[in-house]
Structure formats: structure tokens, C-alpha cells
Amino acid sequence: MPVEFLGIGGTNDGSETHPRSGLSFDKDYTLRLARAHEEHGWDRVLFAYGSASPEPAQAAAYVATKLDKLQILLAHRPNVSYPTFAAKTFATLDQISDGRLTVHFITGGTDHEQQREGDYLTKDERYSRTEEYIRIVKKAWTSREPFDHEGAHYRFADFVSDVFPVQRPRPRVSFGGSSPAAYRAGGAVADIFCLWGEPLADTAAQIESVKQAAREAGRTDVPRIQVAFRPILGATEELAWEKAYRTVDAIKSRTGGVNPLTLRHSLTNPENTGSQRLLEIADRGERFDRALWTPTAAATGGAGNSNALVGTPETVAQALLDYYDLGVEILSARGYDMVNDTIDFGRHVIPIVREEVAKRDRERAAAVPEAREITVDG
């Protein structure tokens, strides 16, 4: 089973532990960070979306024209553009990048953040809209004939695009969430379902929920699973844990009762189910399984990808392999010192995971003929 590594396409050097040093869109830093991923074994980077952040499609296009191999995961919120327009934007970016695009559709976890850009739908209505939006985008990517649409959220007639993706039949679609509504929508239409890092048992239950939703939607396949973590590495276990405690202290020094990046997200009462789950897990304990650590999530109110994996590169790699063994095929990681952490993770963790995955694949392939022979003889 293949494994992929997803990093972050940040547009400035700010993080939960420190404020940015320059502009929100620092072109030199954006390219430097992307190049660090490309040169150190990562497959793709996420260009995230925020109501006040630089427009991610433009930042992604900039990187795509500068680098040849790094793939792009573009985050997009359906409330900010009509689906036919978005489909053309994505197809154009897939052309610019020579077929390196995946699109991540964000339904929106908090009413306040959605309302900043004029979106006043309820959470369940937003999930319904996202599913309809994705179906329209997929059809616009693949239909060479004009088509009409009349749904709960969109209505148009006689649309056909004149720009199509390089990828055939289309780019992959990514989706995330932790509520029953998210499982239903993503299970129905996503190629990739994204989860935040939770203990192994909780992650296994979420994976089963996604698979069940896909079956209930009538699919014969299931979405690939992605899980996201914040790696904190050290040359020894002791040094890694010293770094972890310094990291959480730095986060706490910036919070002032709100998330240090958004300045709005509640630390104790988040709206979205994913953040609520992370805080509930943090209440259950600080350490889980091989290396999962929850104080980084607790310090930000469970905002986004915030649970850490702490340890030496070997420990963190083995922890990631535990998730791979659950069926996770895409491993997302983002440090707090983004460039240096990207390089360290790429040099010291990714090779271990890839080597172990290749070993598992060889063992699995070698076992198949033997199993067939036993079946026939029996």
C-alpha cells in the first residue's frame, strides 16, 4: 500500500509559537519552504485557506511555476465562489502545475469564520452545500457537453468549460471532518478523507465511520485516509521531551485566551466537532500509544492539526507506521519552526517510514503466492 507525505505550504514564517517576521505573503519564504519539502522527500504541500489569509490558489500557482516535482493540495471553501468558476480555476491550476493538483474542500467549522465572508448557513447546510458543490466541480472537470443543474444550493443552465485538468479523468478531491454529517458527505464524494491525529483506537473508529458512510452512499471503493500531526523531534527521547515542553510553553505565552493564529477560536468551547474531540482526548490524558501528546492541542483549544508526536526520529517513524497499519495512506506533518522542522522530518523520519512500508509491501507480496498454494492444496 503506497504512503504519501503532506507538508504545509505556508506563506510566512509565523506559527503558534511565534509571530511572523514579515508580510502575510512573503514570496521568498513561501518558495523557500516549498523547496525544503521538494528537496527532502515530501510528496505535496497544503495551501491552507483563511478568511484573511493570502489567496491560496495564487500562492500555489506561484510555487508551481518555480518547482517541478512538488505536488499541491489546494484548500477551498465553497462559500467564496460559484462551483463552475471554481472548476475552471482548479483546471487552470492543474494545467499550470502539469497535473500536480489535489483540491481540499473545507465546509467550515465555525460560524464566525464563515460569516466573515458572508456565509450564514448552518453547519449541516454547509455540509449539504459542499457535497453538491463537489459533484458539480467533478462534472465540470469531465463533461465535454453542456449540462444543467438544479439543486438545493445551486442552479444554472447550459454550462460547459473550455479548460480541463491535465489529470484524467480529474484531480483528486480531499475532504475533512469528524461529525456524522462530515462522514456522510465525505464518504459519498471524497477521494481522500482527512482526520486530525487522535489515539489509534479513536482513529480506527473514525476510519470505520468513513468506510461505512461510503458503503451507505453506494460506493464500491472507499476514500483514502489522511491523518495529521505536529512532530516534535529530538536526537534523544529526553531532548525531544524538553523541546515539547518548551513548545507548549511558547504556545501558552501567545494565547491570551484565544488561538494565537486566528485570535478568535475559543480555547475551551470550540464549535466544530473535530476540535471538541481533541479537547476531550486531552481531558483523558496527555500521552497515548507510542508517542501521541495532547498538551499542544489543549493549548490551542484543539484548533486544527494540533496533537503532537514526540520522540526521536525512530520513535516518531514507528508511531506513524502504527497509523499506516490501521490503513492510513497519507501522513500529514507540520512543525512549529516550519523550514527547519520540514528538513529534519524529511531527512530523518520519512526515509524510515518509506523503508518500512516497502518492507511490508515485499512481505505481503511474498505471502500471496504461498496463501494461494495452500488454498489450492487444501
N, C-alpha and C positions, 0 to 999 in steps of 0.2 A: 504494500500500500504506500503510495508516494507521500512525502511530507513536504510542506512548504513553510517558509518563514516570512512573516509580515512584520515590517517595522513602521516607523512613523515618518511622514513627510512634513515635518514641522517647518513653519515659515519664519520662526525666530527662536532664540535660544532660551526663552522663558520656560519654566516648569513649576510644579507645585512647590519646589524647594527654593526657588529664586526668581526674581522678576527678570524680564527680558532686558537686554542691554541696549537695544536699538529699536528700529521701526518694527511694526507688526509684520510687515512683509519685507524681510531682509533678503534680497535676492542672493547675495553671496553666501549667506548662511544656509538658505534653502538648498542651494546646489551642493554646498559642502556636505550637508547632512545626507542628501540623496546619494552623493558619490561614495560616502562612507558605507552606506548599505550595499551599493553595487559592487564595491571592491572587497567586501568582506562576507560574501556568501549568502546574502539575503535575496529572496525572490521578488518581493514587491514592497511598496510603502503606501500607507494610507494618507491621503489628503483629507483631513477632517473638515467638518462643517460647524460653524458657529454663527449666530446672527450678526455679530460684529467683526468676525474674522475676515481675512482676505479670501476672495472668492476662490474656492479650491480648484475648479476646472482650469482657471487661468494659471495658477501655480503649477498644476500638474502638466499643462501644456508646455510651460517654460522648461520644466525638468525633462520632459520627453524629447525636446529638441536638443538638449545638451548631452544626454546619456543614451546609450544604445541598447542596453540589456535590461535595466531595472523596469519591472512591471509596476503598474499603477492601480491602486484601489481608490476610486473617487467617491467620496461621501456626498449624498444629495438628499435634500428634503423636498418632498412633493409639493409642499405649500408654496415654494418660491418660483415655480414656473409651470406652464402648461405641459402635459406629458408629450405632446407632439413636438414642441420646441425642445424639450429636454432630450428626446430621442435623437434629434438632429445634432445637438451639442455633443452628446456622447459618441455618436457615429463619427463626427468630425474629429474628436479627440482620439478615437481609435485609429483613424487614418493618420493623424499626426504622429502617433506613437507606434505605427506599424503593427497594430494588433496587440498592444500590451495592456489593454484596459479591462478592468472589472469595475462594476458600479455597485456601491453600497447604499441602499435606500434607508433613510432614517425617518421613522414615523414621528418621533419627538416624545421625550419623556416628561417634560414639564410644561404646564400651561403657560407659565410666564415667558419662557424662552420662545415658545411658538407664537405667542401674541406679540412679541417684539416685531415680527414681520407679518402681522395681520392675520394670523391663523387662530380662529376661535372655536374650532371643532373640539368635541370631547375626545378623550383618548381612544375609545372604541371606534368613534367615527374616523379618527385619523388612521387607525389600522385598516378599516374598510377602504378608505381612500388610497392608502399605499398599495394594497393588493390590486385595486382597479388600475392604478397608475402603472404598476409594473406590467400588468397584462397589456396595456396599451403600448408601452415602450417596446416590449418584446415584438408585438405585431408590427409596429412602425419600423423596427430594425429588419424585419424579414419579409414584409409584404411588398411585392412589386406592383400590386394592383391597388387602386384607391379603395378605401373602406370607410364605413360609417361606424359611429359608436354612440350609444345612448345608455348611460349607466347612472348609478346613484350620485356620482360626483362630477362626471364629465360627459359632454355631448358635443359631437362635431360630425361633419359630413364630408365625404369625398376626399379624405386626406391620403396622400402618398408622398413619401420622402424622395428626394433626389440625391441623398447622400446615405451610404450604408456602411456599416462597420467592415473592417478588414476581416475580422474573425467570422467564420461560418460555423453554424448558422448565425451566431450572435455572440457578443461578450457575455461573460457570466454575471449573474445577479446575486448580490450578497444582501443579507437581511439579519437584523438582530432583535433581541428582546427576551424577556423572561416571564411574561404573563401568558395565560391561556389564549388571549387574543393574538399575541405575538406568535405563539406556536401555530395557531390555526392559519394565520396569514402567511408566515414564512414557510410553514410546512407545505402550503399549497403552491407557492410560486418561486421560492428561492432555490438557487443552485448551491449556495453556501449559507449556513446558519451560524451566526456569531454569538458566542457566550463570553461573559466575563469569568475570570478564574475563580472557581469555587473548589471546595474539597472534592475528592474523587467521587465519593458516593453521591453527592449532590449533582455533580456534573453528569454522572451516569444516568441519573433520573431525568435530567433535562434532555439529554440525548434521546432517551426513550420517548419523552413527550413530543419531541420534534418528529421522530420517526412515526409515531402513532398519528400525528396530525397529517403527515404526508400520505399515509395509508388511507386515512379517512377522506382525503381530498381526491382519492382515486389514482394516485401516482404509483407507478411500478418501480420508481427509483426513490432515493431519499437524498436530502441535501447533505453535502459535505459539512463537517463540523469544524468550526474555528473556535479556539479559546485563547483569551488574552491575559497576560501577566505583566508585572513590573519586576524584572530581575534585579537583584542586588548581589553582586559578586564580590568575592574576596579570595586572596591567594590561599587562605586557610579558613576554616569554619569560624574561628574566633574573630578574624579580621572582617569576615563577611557580616557577622552579627554586630560588631562595633559600628560598621558602616550603616547597617539597617537602623540602629537606634539613633545615629546622627541624622539619618534621612528623615525619620519621623519627627524628630525634634525640629528640624528645619521646616517641615510642613506645618507643624503646630504654630511655629513662630509667625507664620504668614496668614493663618486662617482668620483670626479675629471673629470667629463665629460663623464664617461663610467659606465656601470653597475658594481657594486662592486664585483659581483661574477664571471662574465666572463671576465671582463676587456676589452671587445670588443664591446658589444652591444651599439649602438648609443642611446643617451637619447632623441634625437629629430627626428630621421628619421629611425625607425626600418623597416626591410624588411617585416616581417610577418604581416599578416592581423590582428591577434589577438592583437598584441602589438599596432598596429595602431588604432584599435578600443578603446583600453584602454586609449590611449592618447587623442583621440577625445572626449571620455566621460569626461576625466579630464578637457579638454578645456571648456566643457559645464557647469561644476560646481564641487565643492568639495564634496557636500553631496547630497545623493539621497535616497529616500524611508525612511525606518526606521533607518538604521544605516550604509549604504554603504558610504565609504570615499575614495576619489581618490588620494590625495597627495602622498601616498605611491607608487602608480603606476607611477605617474608623476615623482617622484624622481628617479626611476629606468628605465625610458624610456618604461614603460609598459612591463618590462621583466618578462615573466611567470606569475604565480599566484601572483598578487601584489596589488589588490584592497582590502581594509580592511573593516571589520565590527567592529565598535567601540561602546562600551557601557558596561553596567552591564551584567552579565550572562543572566539575564532575557531578556534584550533588544536584545542581540545577538541571543539568542534562538528564540525569536519571529521573528527576521529577517530571520533566517534560515527556519522557518516554512512558511514564505511568499513564499520562493522559493519551498519548499515542495508542497505547494498548487498549484504552477504552473505545477507540475509534475516532479520535481527533486527528485530522489530517493537516490542519493549518494551525501553526503555533504563532501567536502574535506576542511581541515583546517590545517594551519601550522603557528605557531607563530615565533617570532624572537629570543626568548630565548627558544629553542625547547623543552628541557626536562620540564622545569617549566611550560611553556605555554601548553604543552601536558597534564600535570597533572591537571592544573587549568581548562582547557576546558573539560577534561574528568569528573572531579568532579562536575563542576557547570553548564555546558551547555548541555552536552549530555543527562543527566537524564531528564532535562526539555523537550527537543525535543522528546525523546522517549516516555515520558508520554503523551505529547500532540498528538503525532502520534497515539498511542494506543487509546486515547480517540476518535480521528477522525474515526479510524477504527471501534470502537464499535458503534459509532453513524451511520456510513454508513451501517454496518451490520444490525442494528436495523431498519433502514429505508427501507431496501429491501423488507421484507415481507409486510410491510404496503403499499408500492408502488404497489406490485403485487395484493394485495387485492383490492385496489382502481381500478386498471385496470380491474380486473375481474368483480367487481360490476358494473362498468361503462358500 
